[in-house]
Amino acid sequence: MQWLNLVAYSVSQLVLIVWTQRAVTAQRHLPRIPNLLQNAAQFHAPCSLSPAPRITVIVPARNEAAAIEATLRSLLAQTIPIAIIAVDDRSTDATGTLMDSLSAQLSAETVAAGKFLSVVHIRSLPPGWMGKTHAMALAARQSATPWLLFTDGDVVFRPDTLERALRYAEHADVDHLVLLPTLILKTAGERMMTAVFQSLSLLTWRPWKIADPKAKHESIGMGAFNLVRSDVYRATGGFEGLRLEVLEDLRLGYEIKHRGYRQHLVLGPGLIQLYWAAGVFGMLHNLTKNIYATFRFRISLFLGAWLGLLIVCFVPLAGLFVASWCVRVVSVLSLLMIALLYQQASRYYNRINPAWVFTFPIAAALVLYAMLRSVSLTLLRQGIVWRGTFYPLRELRRHAGPLR
């Protein structure tokens, strides 16, 4: 019995070290991530803005009739000249019609202000492509501006977002800029899951290292906001080289960072907003495509990560019920470090009440379930189904390049 207590104490101590190191490191370094809403001089410094658009915003959309008009109108309301290419990717709803209607309604004043909207309709998907990568690659070929912004058809922009981002990027001489989105959260379940996602992400991700050119294992890409110099996009092969990549945003960021280009991550609560998923089950559904892809469709990597997460999340909880008072004390300390991580994540990411830490056991269990569900369904189907198209697992594995 004594040796069991010794093992429990040793494991609990290791888990405490993990949580403490992550919580303390996050508390120290998260403030280093630039915030576009701060009054720092570089966010307002002169840059080479001109009457002609210097940025092309590419908006791929499939069956986004509920959100696409708000997205495009928010882009047309930007404070700088802008060229927009909206891509209707085989939509079966009114997405394409809404795009055409908005394009036809552009006033002479809007065009005179240097704001343009063109629409591309894709009727069929060529073999060997993911729908989204094909749509973005096709639109990028038509762009002639120095900057490209890849975003999604359900993102709403504050009017000064692109001006702030472009001023920062040009002042800081950045090649690739990622702005973290603010999630619109409507239900308690959405807040619970978002709180655990952003806290657990800090176990393996050091966002403050993105700007460090020596930190090759820390790169970033974000489907909601990938701002990249056009020449850098083309030099890395862009989405032409990522034709069957499920996590195309992360892979683009990886290629940019590993080829020696400058990459920055910035914050800016409210500058871009999106409603990612409806409720807990909506979030679990959206994770089905991505989780196994994160591990490059390798079952050994997935199992190691799943078991590791199970241990760090539930050993502190189990330790509260162990007879040894030493284990209970260490478990309480681990839970306090988890609460600190919740507090830090909520302060710098989506601003969710840190009290959601009390739902940590439920949320962590759902994350573990989502991970198993993603792998099980992918293996059962021998592929993934995304937005109505089936992609074989064999092909996805063949095209899955490194992320770190």
C-alpha positions as CSV (number, residue, x, y, z in Angstrom):
1,M,0.0,0.0,0.0
2,Q,2.9,2.3,0.8
3,W,4.4,1.9,-2.6
4,L,1.0,2.8,-4.2
5,N,1.0,6.0,-2.2
6,L,4.6,6.7,-3.4
7,V,3.6,6.2,-7.0
8,A,0.6,8.4,-6.7
9,Y,2.6,11.1,-5.0
10,S,5.3,11.0,-7.7
11,V,2.8,11.2,-10.6
12,S,1.0,14.0,-8.8
13,Q,4.2,15.9,-8.4
14,L,5.0,15.5,-12.1
15,V,1.6,16.8,-13.1
16,L,2.0,19.7,-10.7
17,I,5.3,20.6,-12.4
18,V,3.6,20.6,-15.8
19,W,0.7,22.9,-14.8
20,T,3.0,25.2,-12.7
21,Q,5.5,25.6,-15.5
22,R,2.8,26.4,-18.0
23,A,0.8,28.7,-15.8
24,V,3.9,30.7,-14.6
25,T,5.3,30.9,-18.1
26,A,2.0,32.1,-19.5
27,Q,1.6,34.7,-16.8
28,R,5.1,36.1,-17.6
29,H,5.0,36.0,-21.4
30,L,1.4,36.5,-22.6
31,P,1.7,40.2,-22.0
32,R,4.5,40.3,-24.7
33,I,2.0,39.5,-27.5
34,P,1.2,42.8,-29.3
35,N,-2.3,44.2,-29.1
36,L,-3.5,46.2,-32.1
37,L,-5.9,48.1,-29.8
38,Q,-3.2,49.6,-27.6
39,N,-1.9,53.1,-28.2
40,A,1.6,52.0,-29.2
41,A,3.2,54.3,-31.8
42,Q,3.8,51.4,-34.2
43,F,0.1,50.8,-34.6
44,H,-0.5,54.3,-35.8
45,A,2.8,55.0,-37.6
46,P,2.7,56.2,-41.2
47,C,2.9,53.4,-43.8
48,S,2.6,53.2,-47.5
49,L,-1.2,53.4,-47.7
50,S,-2.3,54.8,-51.1
51,P,-5.6,55.6,-52.9
52,A,-5.3,52.3,-54.8
53,P,-5.8,49.0,-52.9
54,R,-2.6,47.5,-51.4
55,I,-4.5,44.5,-50.1
56,T,-6.7,41.8,-51.7
57,V,-9.0,40.0,-49.3
58,I,-9.9,36.5,-50.4
59,V,-13.1,35.1,-49.0
60,P,-13.9,31.5,-49.8
61,A,-17.4,30.4,-48.9
62,R,-19.5,27.3,-49.3
63,N,-23.1,27.4,-48.1
64,E,-22.5,30.5,-46.0
65,A,-25.8,32.3,-46.9
66,A,-26.5,33.1,-43.3
67,A,-23.2,35.0,-42.8
68,I,-21.6,36.0,-46.1
69,E,-23.4,39.3,-46.6
70,A,-22.4,40.6,-43.2
71,T,-18.8,39.6,-43.9
72,L,-18.6,41.3,-47.2
73,R,-20.3,44.5,-46.0
74,S,-17.9,44.7,-43.1
75,L,-15.0,44.5,-45.5
76,L,-16.5,47.1,-47.8
77,A,-16.8,49.4,-44.7
78,Q,-13.0,49.3,-44.1
79,T,-11.2,52.6,-43.7
80,I,-8.7,51.8,-46.4
81,P,-8.9,51.0,-50.1
82,I,-9.5,47.2,-50.6
83,A,-10.0,44.7,-53.3
84,I,-12.2,41.7,-52.4
85,I,-12.4,38.4,-54.2
86,A,-15.4,36.4,-53.0
87,V,-15.3,32.8,-54.1
88,D,-18.6,30.8,-54.2
89,D,-17.3,27.3,-53.8
90,R,-20.0,25.0,-55.2
91,S,-22.7,26.4,-52.8
92,T,-26.1,24.8,-52.9
93,D,-27.7,27.7,-51.0
94,A,-28.0,31.4,-51.8
95,T,-24.3,32.2,-51.1
96,G,-23.4,32.9,-54.7
97,T,-26.6,34.9,-55.3
98,L,-25.9,37.1,-52.3
99,M,-22.3,37.7,-53.5
100,D,-23.5,38.7,-57.0
101,S,-26.2,41.0,-55.6
102,L,-23.8,42.8,-53.3
103,S,-21.3,43.3,-56.1
104,A,-24.0,44.7,-58.4
105,Q,-25.1,47.2,-55.7
106,L,-21.7,48.8,-55.2
107,S,-22.1,52.5,-55.4
108,A,-19.9,54.9,-57.5
109,E,-18.8,56.4,-54.2
110,T,-17.6,53.0,-53.0
111,V,-15.6,52.4,-56.1
112,A,-14.2,55.9,-56.1
113,A,-13.0,55.2,-52.5
114,G,-10.9,52.3,-53.9
115,K,-13.1,49.5,-52.8
116,F,-13.9,46.7,-55.2
117,L,-15.7,43.4,-55.0
118,S,-15.4,40.7,-57.6
119,V,-17.1,37.3,-57.4
120,V,-15.8,33.9,-58.6
121,H,-18.1,30.9,-59.0
122,I,-16.7,27.4,-58.8
123,R,-19.0,24.8,-60.2
124,S,-16.9,21.7,-59.7
125,L,-13.9,20.6,-57.7
126,P,-10.9,19.3,-59.6
127,P,-9.4,16.0,-58.5
128,G,-6.6,16.2,-55.9
129,W,-7.9,19.4,-54.1
130,M,-9.6,20.3,-50.9
131,G,-12.4,22.7,-51.7
132,K,-11.1,25.6,-49.6
133,T,-7.5,25.4,-50.8
134,H,-8.7,25.3,-54.4
135,A,-10.9,28.3,-53.9
136,M,-8.1,30.3,-52.2
137,A,-5.5,29.3,-54.7
138,L,-7.7,30.2,-57.6
139,A,-8.5,33.7,-56.2
140,A,-4.8,34.4,-55.3
141,R,-3.8,33.9,-58.9
142,Q,-6.0,36.9,-59.8
143,S,-4.5,39.2,-57.3
144,A,-2.0,42.0,-58.1
145,T,-1.7,43.8,-54.8
146,P,1.3,43.6,-52.4
147,W,-0.7,42.0,-49.6
148,L,-3.2,39.1,-49.5
149,L,-5.6,38.5,-46.6
150,F,-7.2,35.0,-46.5
151,T,-10.3,35.0,-44.3
152,D,-13.6,33.0,-43.9
153,G,-17.1,33.7,-45.0
154,D,-18.4,34.1,-41.5
155,V,-16.0,36.7,-40.1
156,V,-17.1,40.2,-39.3
157,F,-14.5,43.0,-39.3
158,R,-14.5,46.2,-37.4
159,P,-14.1,49.2,-39.8
160,D,-10.5,50.0,-38.7
161,T,-9.2,46.4,-38.6
162,L,-7.3,46.2,-41.8
163,E,-5.8,49.7,-41.4
164,R,-4.5,48.8,-38.0
165,A,-3.2,45.4,-39.2
166,L,-1.5,46.8,-42.3
167,R,0.1,49.7,-40.5
168,Y,1.5,47.3,-37.9
169,A,2.7,44.8,-40.5
170,E,4.5,47.4,-42.6
171,H,6.0,49.3,-39.6
172,A,7.2,46.0,-38.1
173,D,8.4,44.7,-41.5
174,V,6.3,41.5,-41.0
175,D,5.8,39.0,-43.8
176,H,2.9,37.1,-42.3
177,L,0.5,38.5,-39.7
178,V,-2.1,36.5,-37.8
179,L,-4.8,38.2,-35.7
180,L,-6.6,36.0,-33.2
181,P,-10.4,36.2,-33.7
182,T,-12.9,37.0,-31.0
183,L,-15.5,34.2,-30.8
184,I,-19.2,35.1,-30.4
185,L,-20.4,32.9,-27.6
186,K,-24.2,32.5,-27.1
187,T,-24.6,29.6,-24.7
188,A,-23.1,28.3,-21.5
189,G,-21.8,25.3,-23.3
190,E,-19.9,27.4,-25.8
191,R,-18.3,29.4,-23.0
192,M,-17.3,26.2,-21.1
193,M,-15.7,24.6,-24.2
194,T,-14.0,27.8,-25.4
195,A,-12.5,28.3,-21.9
196,V,-11.0,24.8,-21.8
197,F,-9.8,25.0,-25.4
198,Q,-7.8,28.2,-24.9
199,S,-6.4,27.0,-21.5
200,L,-5.3,23.6,-22.7
201,S,-3.7,25.1,-25.8
202,L,-1.1,26.7,-23.6
203,L,0.1,23.2,-22.5
204,T,1.8,22.7,-25.9
205,W,1.8,26.1,-27.6
206,R,3.9,29.2,-26.8
207,P,2.2,32.0,-28.8
208,W,4.8,34.6,-27.5
209,K,7.5,32.7,-29.4
210,I,5.8,33.1,-32.8
211,A,7.8,36.3,-33.6
212,D,11.1,34.6,-32.6
213,P,12.8,33.5,-35.8
214,K,14.9,30.9,-33.9
215,A,11.7,29.2,-32.5
216,K,11.1,27.1,-35.5
217,H,8.7,24.8,-33.6
218,E,6.3,27.7,-33.0
219,S,4.5,28.9,-36.1
220,I,0.9,30.0,-36.6
221,G,-1.8,30.2,-39.2
222,M,-5.4,31.1,-38.7
223,G,-8.2,30.6,-41.3
224,A,-10.0,33.8,-40.0
225,F,-7.0,36.1,-40.6
226,N,-3.9,35.2,-42.6
227,L,-2.3,38.4,-43.8
228,V,0.7,37.7,-46.0
229,R,2.9,39.5,-48.4
230,S,2.0,38.4,-52.0
231,D,5.6,37.7,-52.9
232,V,6.1,35.6,-49.8
233,Y,2.9,33.7,-50.5
234,R,4.1,32.8,-54.0
235,A,7.7,32.1,-52.9
236,T,6.4,29.4,-50.4
237,G,4.2,27.8,-53.0
238,G,1.0,29.1,-51.4
239,F,-2.1,26.9,-51.4
240,E,-1.0,25.5,-54.7
241,G,1.4,23.3,-52.7
242,L,-1.2,22.4,-50.1
243,R,-3.9,21.0,-52.3
244,L,-5.1,18.2,-50.0
245,E,-4.0,19.7,-46.7
246,V,-6.8,19.6,-44.1
247,L,-5.1,22.2,-41.8
248,E,-4.2,24.5,-44.7
249,D,-3.9,27.6,-42.5
250,L,-1.4,26.0,-40.1
251,R,0.6,24.5,-42.9
252,L,0.9,27.9,-44.6
253,G,2.1,29.4,-41.4
254,Y,4.6,26.5,-41.0
255,E,6.0,27.0,-44.5
256,I,6.4,30.7,-44.0
257,K,8.2,30.4,-40.7
258,H,10.5,27.6,-41.8
259,R,11.6,29.4,-44.9
260,G,12.9,32.2,-42.8
261,Y,10.2,34.8,-43.2
262,R,9.0,37.1,-40.4
263,Q,5.8,36.0,-38.7
264,H,3.9,37.7,-36.0
265,L,0.8,36.9,-33.9
266,V,-1.3,39.9,-32.6
267,L,-4.3,40.4,-30.4
268,G,-7.2,42.8,-30.8
269,P,-10.4,41.9,-29.0
270,G,-13.4,42.7,-31.2
271,L,-11.4,43.6,-34.4
272,I,-12.7,40.4,-36.0
273,Q,-15.5,38.3,-34.7
274,L,-17.1,35.0,-35.7
275,Y,-19.6,32.5,-34.5
276,W,-17.6,29.3,-34.8
277,A,-20.2,26.7,-33.7
278,A,-23.6,26.4,-32.1
279,G,-23.5,24.8,-28.7
280,V,-21.3,22.0,-27.3
281,F,-22.4,19.5,-30.0
282,G,-21.6,22.0,-32.8
283,M,-18.1,22.5,-31.4
284,L,-17.6,18.7,-31.2
285,H,-18.8,18.3,-34.8
286,N,-16.4,21.0,-36.0
287,L,-13.5,19.3,-34.3
288,T,-14.1,16.0,-36.1
289,K,-12.3,17.1,-39.2
290,N,-9.3,18.7,-37.5
291,I,-8.2,16.8,-34.4
292,Y,-6.8,13.6,-36.1
293,A,-5.3,15.9,-38.8
294,T,-3.4,17.7,-36.1
295,F,-1.5,14.5,-35.4
296,R,-0.9,14.1,-39.1
297,F,-3.2,11.0,-39.1
298,R,-0.6,9.0,-37.1
299,I,-2.3,6.8,-34.5
300,S,0.8,6.6,-32.3
301,L,1.1,10.3,-32.0
302,F,-2.6,10.6,-31.2
303,L,-2.5,7.9,-28.5
304,G,0.5,9.5,-26.8
305,A,-1.2,12.9,-26.7
306,W,-4.5,11.5,-25.6
307,L,-3.0,9.5,-22.7
308,G,-0.9,12.5,-21.7
309,L,-3.9,14.8,-21.6
310,L,-5.9,12.2,-19.6
311,I,-3.1,12.1,-17.0
312,V,-2.6,15.9,-16.6
313,C,-6.3,16.6,-16.5
314,F,-7.6,13.9,-14.2
315,V,-4.7,13.0,-11.9
316,P,-5.3,16.2,-9.9
317,L,-9.0,15.4,-9.6
318,A,-8.4,11.8,-8.7
319,G,-5.8,12.8,-6.1
320,L,-8.4,14.7,-4.1
321,F,-9.8,11.3,-3.1
322,V,-6.5,9.6,-2.2
323,A,-5.9,8.8,1.5
324,S,-2.5,10.4,1.5
325,W,-2.6,14.0,2.6
326,C,0.5,14.7,0.6
327,V,-1.2,13.7,-2.6
328,R,-4.2,15.7,-1.8
329,V,-2.1,18.8,-1.2
330,V,-0.3,18.4,-4.5
331,S,-3.6,17.9,-6.3
332,V,-5.0,21.1,-4.8
333,L,-1.9,23.0,-6.0
334,S,-2.3,21.6,-9.5
335,L,-5.9,22.7,-9.6
336,L,-4.9,26.2,-8.5
337,M,-2.4,26.3,-11.4
338,I,-5.2,25.2,-13.8
339,A,-7.3,28.1,-12.4
340,L,-4.4,30.5,-13.0
341,L,-4.1,29.3,-16.5
342,Y,-7.8,29.9,-17.1
343,Q,-7.4,33.4,-15.7
344,Q,-4.5,34.2,-18.0
345,A,-6.1,32.7,-21.1
346,S,-9.4,34.6,-20.4
347,R,-7.5,37.9,-20.0
348,Y,-5.6,37.7,-23.3
349,Y,-7.8,35.6,-25.5
350,N,-11.6,35.4,-25.5
351,R,-12.6,37.2,-22.3
352,I,-14.6,34.5,-20.5
353,N,-15.2,34.5,-16.8
354,P,-12.3,32.4,-15.2
355,A,-15.0,30.9,-12.9
356,W,-15.6,28.5,-15.8
357,V,-12.7,26.6,-14.3
358,F,-15.2,24.9,-12.1
359,T,-16.5,23.1,-15.2
360,F,-13.0,21.9,-16.1
361,P,-13.7,18.1,-15.4
362,I,-16.7,18.1,-17.7
363,A,-15.0,20.2,-20.4
364,A,-11.8,18.1,-20.3
365,A,-13.8,14.9,-20.6
366,L,-15.6,16.3,-23.6
367,V,-12.3,17.2,-25.2
368,L,-11.0,13.7,-24.7
369,Y,-14.2,12.4,-26.2
370,A,-13.9,14.7,-29.2
371,M,-10.4,13.4,-29.8
372,L,-11.5,9.8,-29.8
373,R,-14.5,10.6,-31.9
374,S,-12.4,12.3,-34.6
375,V,-10.0,9.4,-34.9
376,S,-12.7,6.7,-34.7
377,L,-14.9,8.3,-37.4
378,T,-11.9,9.0,-39.7
379,L,-10.7,5.4,-39.4
380,L,-14.2,4.0,-39.8
381,R,-14.9,6.0,-42.9
382,Q,-11.3,5.7,-44.1
383,G,-11.4,9.4,-44.7
384,I,-13.2,12.6,-43.8
385,V,-16.4,14.2,-45.0
386,W,-16.3,18.0,-45.0
387,R,-18.8,20.3,-46.5
388,G,-20.4,17.6,-48.5
389,T,-17.1,16.2,-50.1
390,F,-15.4,12.9,-49.1
391,Y,-11.5,13.0,-48.9
392,P,-9.8,9.5,-48.6
393,L,-7.6,8.9,-45.7
394,R,-4.9,7.4,-47.9
395,E,-4.6,10.7,-49.9
396,L,-4.8,12.9,-46.8
397,R,-1.9,11.0,-45.1
398,R,0.2,11.3,-48.3
399,H,-0.2,15.1,-48.4
400,A,0.1,15.7,-44.6
401,G,3.3,17.7,-44.1
402,P,4.8,18.8,-40.8
403,L,3.2,21.4,-38.6
404,R,6.1,21.8,-36.1
